[in-house]
Amino acid sequence: MTQPITPKNTPHKTPTSKPAASTLHPRNPHQGRYDFDKLTKALPELAKHTITNPSGEATINFSDADAVLTLNKAL
C-alpha cells in the first residue's frame, strides 16, 4: 500500500537560481518609462496624480487606485 502524500513527505524542489526578470513584448509601445508630459497633455486630470520620485523622474503612486485608473485613461 502506498503512503498518502502529505506536506511532510511531499518532495520539495528548491530553485537553484532566481527566475529571469520579466520583459515586455518587443512591440509594446510602453517600453521604459511613461512620458508623463505627453500623457498629461492628453489628459490634464493626470497632473493631480503625478509626483516626482527620489530620482527626480515623474511617476504616480501605483498603490493609489484612482491614480492608476487615471493613468490608464491617459494611455
Protein Blocks (a to p, Z undefined) as FASTA:
>chain_A
ZZdddfklgccdddfbdcddddddfklmkgcjadfklmmmmmmmlmmmpccdfkopacdd
fklmklmmmmmmmZZ
